[in-house]
Amino acid sequence: MEQPVTSLETGNTAVILWLEGGHWFQNKMRGIGIREQKTIRLVAKHPFNGPIVVEVDGREITIGRRMADHIITGVPE
């Protein structure tokens, strides 16, 4: 099932299927290590639509919730 990373429950993992956005957004995400076929884990969701914390390749990364809505994930294989 395809869903944005923000739909995951805290602690759950998924595989990044694609980045939904323009060239700038995709380059920005890939530059910080968030790219297709990587496993991503939702570490925390801050309240009041604040940022989220994800873990990719053992690194925790904080990103804005609106940006995270454009990271489409699926069930790990």
C-alpha positions as CSV (number, residue, x, y, z in Angstrom):
1,M,0.0,0.0,0.0
2,E,1.4,3.4,-1.0
3,Q,1.2,6.2,1.5
4,P,3.2,9.3,2.6
5,V,5.8,8.8,5.3
6,T,3.6,11.0,7.6
7,S,0.9,8.3,7.6
8,L,3.3,5.8,9.3
9,E,2.9,5.1,13.0
10,T,5.9,6.1,15.1
11,G,8.5,3.4,15.1
12,N,7.3,1.7,11.8
13,T,9.5,1.3,8.8
14,A,8.8,1.4,5.1
15,V,10.6,1.6,1.7
16,I,10.7,4.9,-0.2
17,L,8.9,4.3,-3.5
18,W,9.2,7.7,-5.0
19,L,9.6,11.4,-4.3
20,E,6.5,13.4,-5.4
21,G,7.7,16.8,-6.4
22,G,9.7,18.9,-8.7
23,H,13.4,18.8,-9.5
24,W,14.5,21.1,-6.6
25,F,12.6,19.0,-4.0
26,Q,13.9,15.7,-5.3
27,N,17.5,17.0,-5.4
28,K,17.1,18.4,-1.8
29,M,15.8,15.0,-0.5
30,R,18.4,13.0,-2.3
31,G,21.1,15.3,-1.0
32,I,20.2,14.6,2.6
33,G,20.0,10.8,2.0
34,I,16.3,10.4,1.4
35,R,16.0,8.5,-1.9
36,E,14.1,5.7,-3.7
37,Q,14.5,2.1,-2.4
38,K,15.9,3.2,1.0
39,T,14.3,2.0,4.2
40,I,12.9,4.8,6.2
41,R,11.7,4.7,9.9
42,L,9.4,7.3,11.4
43,V,11.1,8.3,14.7
44,A,8.8,11.1,15.9
45,K,6.0,13.4,14.9
46,H,6.0,16.8,16.6
47,P,2.6,18.2,17.6
48,F,0.6,20.9,15.9
49,N,1.8,19.9,12.4
50,G,5.4,20.4,13.4
51,P,8.3,18.6,11.8
52,I,8.9,14.9,11.7
53,V,12.0,12.9,12.5
54,V,12.9,10.0,10.3
55,E,15.8,7.6,10.3
56,V,17.6,6.6,7.0
57,D,20.9,4.7,6.9
58,G,21.2,5.0,10.7
59,R,21.0,8.9,10.6
60,E,18.1,10.8,12.1
61,I,16.8,13.6,9.9
62,T,14.3,16.3,10.8
63,I,12.1,17.5,7.9
64,G,9.0,19.7,7.6
65,R,5.7,17.9,7.6
66,R,4.6,19.3,4.2
67,M,7.9,18.0,2.6
68,A,7.4,14.7,4.3
69,D,3.9,14.4,2.8
70,H,5.7,14.1,-0.6
71,I,7.8,11.1,0.4
72,I,5.7,8.1,-0.8
73,T,6.4,4.8,0.9
74,G,5.4,1.2,0.7
75,V,5.6,-2.0,2.7
76,P,9.1,-3.4,3.1
77,E,9.8,-6.4,0.8
